[in-house]
């Protein structure tokens, strides 16, 4: 998240709602991609997939909040 924010790929103020939501969407997108790979090669139940996606979303949201907090604590500035 830090590298994406510094490079300008992610807009918004760290720790803002939009920053955290975008982090959660990125994590959910990666989780969905992984679940598609698992569904292709493994025979898993829906409950496993749903639980994985819920946990991915919770983890990505917490990670986005933490990343925003760390960026603010470091006083990072974007390159102009």
N, C-alpha and C positions, 0 to 999 in steps of 0.2 A: 504494500500500500504506500509505503514511504516513497519508493522509487517512482511509482505511478503518479503520486501527487507532485513530487519535485519536477518531474518531466512535463507536467501539465496535462497528462492524460486524464487525471481525475480533478475535477473542479470542486470548489466548495472549501469551506473552512474546516480544518480537522476538528473533530468532536461535534460537528454539526450533524443534524439529522440526515441531510442528503449524503454526507460522506459515509456515515454508518450504513445507510440503506444501500448505497452503491457497493460497499464492501460485502454486504450480505448477498447482493445479487451476483457479484463475481464468484463468491464462494458457492452459492447455489448452482450457478452455471457449471462450475467445475465438478460439483457433486453429481449433477445430472449427467454430464459427460461420462463420469466414472461409472455411474449406475448403468448406463447404456452399454458400456464395455462389459460389465459384469453380467448383464442380461444376455448379451450375445454369447458369452463363453461359459457361463455357469448357469445352473438350474436353481435359482433362488426363489423364495416365496415373496409375495407382495409385502408382507409385514416387514421383512428384512429391508427391502428397498425403501419403504416409507420411513421406517425408523432411521435409516442411514441419512435420508434427505432432511428429516427434521433435525437430526444432530448436526449435519453439515450447516444448516441455516443458523442454528443457535451458535455454533462455533464461529462461523463467519461474522455474525453480528457482534459477538463478544470481541473477536479479533479486530474488527473495524473500529469499535469503541476504544480498544486498547491502543491500536495504531494511532488514532487521532490524539489520544492522551500523550503518547510518547512523542509525537511530532510537536505538540504544544510544549511539553517539558523540555525538549531539546532546543526550542526556539528556532526551529528550522525555517528558512526562508527559501522561496522559489528563486531559481536563477532567472535573471531578466534577459 
